[in-house]
Amino acid sequence: MRRKQSQPYLFIFCFLFLLMSIPLQTAEKMKGSVAALLGPSWESLANTKLRLASFLSFTTKGADSHDQSEERLKELELENTLLMTENERLRLMAEHDLRLNSWKEEDSASEKKELEGRGIPAKVIFRSPSSWNSSLWLNVGANKNEDLGCSYICKNSPVMLGKSVIGVIDYVGKKQARVKLITDSGLTLSVRVHRGSDQKTILLEKVDLLLKSMSASSVQDEEVKNLLNSFKEKLKKETVPRLLLAKGELNGCSKSSWRSQAPCLRGIGFNYDFADQEGPARDLRTGIPEDIPLSQRATYQAPPLVRVDDLLVTTGMDGIFPEGLHVAKVVNIHPLKEGDYFYELDAEPTAGDMNDLSVVFILPPLGFNPLDLPPPINR
């Protein structure tokens, strides 16, 4: 019986040991270089697949010409949507470059403040399937800071989509940056329940989006459009009081990281045990403020501290995200058990489906003052 050689196994063990001994900073640089190298190829491959599928579908002949025409029409609609998305991205990029050039020439405080408020647009260039719900890569990095003349894109810079939080930058390379998404279990956000005006604003945005979709798809149902417009006007006239209630923490769920997994967030520690500038402390189960006399509590009508469909916004207490940014909507509240002193809940991001992100916006890190800029970086 031949004796098995152990040299190959020893070589593999030594190789893995050396690989695991690479310093964290070196490993981050290697990941950044690979993302920058594979980003264009990843995007080109996706476009090639789309063109190939469209070409094969167009050249395939079927028995029923009517079905073929409908199929081709759907393909053209898809291509038109993709072109509109790309045109919008290019418009945002061109608008930002124009604003940046004007800032450099005029050096006005208003332009700098506008840049801080709107953020810097960036394109998603790479997203690994093995960490789909944890991170993604953008096409801006330290070189962009040199163009701006300040450290705008750096670690802990919030990343937004509209008014909703997407994540935070946790690594910056020369030409790319990595974003840790809010669905990652390693990112914790300090949030609180916001009930009232912002919820109405989100509902108005969804009604507007529905009306625009109906117009773009040439839907001729005037009755439905009239009902939506009436509902929109009714929402605008309603006065909804603003309530800021339970405070807690929000984390991503440590579940499957593949694209098929729907994004979900887990909230813990939601209560109102301490008074703040929004009001006195409130009872966990009844929501009654502590400054209400005992004789009046039996008839006092208090809002619950948290309920389904409540909006969760940032508090600014985590040192990363500014106060008031939209994060998630409550979809489920876990029942209280004996001895519990806080609520646990499930929520979904207000950014919606984050599987097909293409353009996001980067805000300066918390505490950034555009009127107090350092001297320009010498190239």
Secondary structure by P-SEA (a helix, b strand, c coil): cbbbbaaaaaaaaaaaaaaaaccaaaaaaaaaaaaaaaaaaaaaaaaaaaaaaaaaaaacccccaaaaaaaaaaaaaaaaaaaaaaaaaaaaaaaaaaaaaaaaacccaaaaaaaaaacbbbbbcccccccccccccccccaaaaaaacccccccccccccccccccccccccccccccccccccccccbbbbbccaaaaaaaaaaaaaaaaaaaaacccaaaaaaaaaaaaaaaaabbbbbbbcccbbbbbbcccccccccbbbbbcccccccccccccbbbccccccccccccccccccccccccccbbbbbccccccccccccccccccccccccccccccbbbbbccccccccccbbbbcccccccccccccccc
